[in-house]
Amino acid sequence: MKKTFIAALLMAGLATSGMAQGRVSQVQGKDGGRGERGRHRVESPEQQARIATERLDKELSLTEKQRSEVYKIQLDRAKNMAISREKAQKQRLQEIKKMESERSSSEKKLNRVLNSQQQEKYASLKQSRAEKFKDRRAHSSKKRGDVARRDSSNRSRASVRSSR
């Protein structure tokens, strides 16, 4: 009975780890890259269109005329996506500035309400929170670095991340 139970646990563990390995390879993609979720270099719209067209040509055996049309469609899409990415980046930066302004404003209002002793204690609390956050960020980036080092195809990306 014990042997059967242990064997079943062992099989369940192996099956679970096998499924997890399958998910990692799906996320990483064929070229070892991180795919949509990870950070990756964004090629020019022309390069993106060429790569997409080649991929479709390989899968669908396109004619020369189809290849030309598909390239035009993919190029138009890639250019529109680049414009959308730029707009989104600008909006994110504007939101960050807005939040920083709001934080600064609320800090000033709060300091007007607090007495000098409370202000000192509040500044100390903010400093300790900032240090905890910095430690957490350093710890999480260290984890990301460890994961990248395990994947030999991601070594160049790990060096880019650590230089940031």
Residue, then its C-alpha position, 0 to 999 in steps of 0.5 A: m500500500k505504501k509503495t503504491f502511494i509513493a509510486a503514485l506521488l512520484m508519477a504525479g510529481l513527474a507529470t506536473s514537472g513535465m507540464a511545467q517544462g512544456r509551458v516554459s518552452q511554449v512561452q519561450g518560443k522556438d528561438g529561445g526568446r521570451g515571446e510576447r511577455g518578455r522584453h525583446r528588441v523591437e525590429s523596424p517595421e520593415q524587418q517585422a513585415r519581412i519576418a512575418t511574410e517569410r513565416l507565412d510564406k513558409e507555412l502557406s507556400l505563397t505565390e510571388k504576387q501573394r508574397s508581395e501583397v502580404y508584405k504590404i499588409q504586414l508593413d502597414r500593420a507594423k507601421n501602425m503598431a509602431i505608432s501605437r507603441e509610441k503613443a502608449q509610451k508618451q501616455r505612460l510618461q504623462e501618467i507618471k508625471k501626473m502621479e508624481s505631481e499628485r504625490s508631491s502636492s499631497e506631501k506638501k498638504l500633509n506636511r502643513v497638517l503635521n507638526s515638526q516632530q511628526q514630519e520628522k517621523y513621517a520622513s523616517l517612515k518614508q525612508s524606511r519604506a523606500e529602502k524596503f522597496k529598493d531591497r525588494r526590487a533588487h531581490s526580484s531582479k536578482k531572481r530574474g537574472d538567475v532565471a536568465r543565466r539558466d537559459s543559455s540562449n538568453r545570456s545576452r539578454a541577461s547582460v542587457r538587463s543587468s546593465r540597466 
